[in-house]
């Protein structure tokens, strides 16, 4: 069920504006609902989830040059998205088995990991926060926390369309921000000695060597058993913000006098 409203405007025959607001309710979403162990199954997939999506989108383009032979359009678009879980089959929260958690009245999905606290400058060992917020070198005492959401808060891009005498060049950029990514495979390339027989990241060269060192990585220990490289750790969560050069189209429209004798209305060559 969706409500949508917006406005389209054109100013001075040069500026195009599209502003759109929407509110969407999605019901009967598939969820693996936990079952009592006495049933012989741990869960059953049912149509019980409910979620809302609210967003606003803005697109603008500007005709910088507009002549018979040359055109140059510039533009951008940006969207702000917010989701909210409204029902989890009566449960306040659910885990999906991949270090993600769904919570009632919160965003779609968040990372749920052990709370990495960095390197102890006195011993060089990895540390975590326990349930009381105290530092500990024991992974078994580490607390689990939500850290960062999967869903970007802002998504958008900007583009250009330049044409001249049949040639058209259209580059496009894309960005996302406000979300986190979980690079769990890093535990193999930054294993602090656990994966000693395999190639390691050069980033590990910033490791603890003597008391007082404040560094990113613990001291390497052969066949490391401290769990400093545990795969379900907030150590491997990073900001997901990026700006990417996503696409480039180059097009040439053959002159009509070349293609008409062959019976064509138009022929485009592009890559």
N, C-alpha and C positions, 0 to 999 in steps of 0.2 A: 504494500500500500504506500503510495508516494504522493507527496504534495510538492509542486514545483512552481516557482514564479520567477520572473526575470524581466529584463529590459534590453532591447536592442536599439541602438542609436547610431546615427551617422551625422557627423559634424563637419561643416564646411566642405563637404564632398572629399574630405581627406582622412578623417579619423573615424574608424569604426569601433564601436564599444558593445560588448555583450556581457551583461552581468546576470548571473543565474544563482538562485538559492533553492535548495531542495531539502526535504525531510522525508526519510524512507523508513518504514517499519517492515522488517522481514520476520515472518513467523514460521513455525514448523520446520526449523532448521535441524539437520541431522546431527545428533550427538550420541556418543557412546555413554549410556547411562549406567552407573555402577549397580550391580545386583548383589544380593546376599550370597555368601559363599555356599550356602546350603542348596542353591539352585544348580550348582555344578558349573556355572559360568561366572566370569568376573564382570561382564557388562553386556548390554544389549543396545544395538543402534536403533534409535527412535526419533520421530519427528517432534521434538519438544523445545528446541532452542528459539530464542526470540532476541532480536537486536535492532537498534535504531542507528541510522546513518544521517548525519546532518553535515551539510557542506555548502560552501559558496565558491563560485568559479567566476573569474574575470578574464576576458580576452579583449585585447586591444590591438588594432593595426593602424598604421599610418602610411599614407601614400606620399612618400617624400618627393618622388619624381614621377610625372605622368605625362609623357609626350607621345607622339606618333611612333617614335623609334625606340624610346627608352622608358622603362618603368622600374621603380625601386620602391618596394613595400617592406616596412619593418613592423614587427609585432611581437607580442608576448602573451602568455597565458599563465595563470596561477590559480591553484585550488587549495582551499583549506578544508580538511576533512576531520570529522570527529565521530567516533563510534561509541556506542554504549550498550553493554549486554543487559538485557531486560529479564531474561529467564534462562536458567540452567537446570531445568527439570526439578525445580524446588531446592537445588543445592546452592550454597553461597559461593562455591568455587569448584573448579575442576582442573586436573592436570591432564596433559595430553601425552605424556611419556617422552617428550622431546625437550624437556626443560622449559616448557611454556605453561603458563597458567591463565585460566579464564576466570574472572571474578565478576560477580553481580555488580551492576552499576559502575563498572570500570570499562576501559577501552577493550577493543577486540581481543588482543593477546599481548602478554608481557613475558619477558624472560624471567625464569625462576631458577636461580643458581646459588651456589655457595659463595659467601661474601669474602672475597679475596682482599687482604689488607696490605699486600706488598711484602717487602723484604725486611727482616729484623736486622738493623744496622750493627747489632752486637754479635750475632751468631751467623748471619748470612742465610738463615733458614726462611722459608716462606711462612707467611702468617695469614690468619683469618680472624674474623670477628665471631665471637660465640653469641649465644642467645642473650647474654647480659651486656653485649656491646664491648666486652673485654677482648684484648688481643690474645691469641693462642697459636702455637705452632702445631697443634694437633688437628688434623683435618676432620677427624671423627667428631670433634666438638664444634665444628663450623656451623653457623646458622645459614638458613636459606632466605634469600630476599628477592624481591622483584627489582629488576634493574633494566630500565629502558623498554620501550614498546616496539613492536614489529612494524606498526603502521606509521608511515610518515605523516607529520602534521601539515606539511606544505609540499605540494607537487606542482611543477610547471616547466616552462621553457621559453625560449625566444627564438625567433626565426627571421629569415630575410628571403625575399624573392626579387632577384634582379634579372631583368630581361633587356636585350639589345639586339635588334635586327635578326630575330629568329633564335638567338641563344638565350637560354634561361638557366640561371644558377640559383639553387635553393638550399642553403645550409640550415641546419636546425640543431639547437642545443637543448638539453634536458637537465633538470635538477630535482632533487628530493632532499628534504631536511626534517629534523625532529624525530628521527627513529634510530634504533640501534641494531647492529648486526652481531651475530654470534659466530665467530670463526673457530669452531671447536677443533678443526684439524690442526690448528697451531700447536696443540699439545704434542704432536709428533715432531715438529721442526723446532720447538723450543721446550725440550723435555727435561732440561736441567740434569742430564746424565742418564735418564731412564732409557732413552733410545740411543744409547751410546754408539752402536754400530752403524748408524745411519747418518745421512747428511743433516746438518743443523743450520738454523738461520744465523746470519751474521749478527742479528740483533742480540744474540746471546752473549756477544763479546762484552756487553755492558753488564757484567756479573760481579757479585760480591767477592772481594779479595782479602780484606782485613777489617777489623772492628772500626766502626765509624763510617764505613762506606754507605752512601745512600744511592742505591742503584735500582734499576728496574727488575733485575733477575737474581734469583738466589744463587748461591755457590753451586757449581755442578758436582754431583756425587755419582760415581759409577753405579749403574743399576738403581738409581734413585727410587727410594720407597716412601718418600715423605708425602707423596701425592701433591706436590707443588704444581704439577702439570695435570692435575685432575681435569677431565674433559668437561665436567659440569660446573665450572668455576667462572666467576665474574671476571677473572683475569683475561678471558678471551672475548669479552664484549667490547665493541668499539662503536663510536658514532658512525652512523650510516650515511651521513651527509655527503652529497657529491654533485658535481657539475660535469656533464659529459657532452662531448661533441658527438651527437647521435647519428646524424644522417647528412649526406650531401647528394643532391640530385643535379645532374647536368643534362640539359636537353637542347636539341637543335631541331627546329621545325623547318623542313625544306621549303623553299619558295614555291608558291602555288603554281607559278608558270612552269616549274619543273615537273610537278606531279599531275597537273590537270590533263595533259595529253595522254597520260597512261591510264586515265579514268579514276584517279584517286582524288578525294577531297583534301586529304592532308596526310603527310608522313612525318612522324617524329622519330628521331634517333636519340637515345638517352642511355645514361648509365648511373 
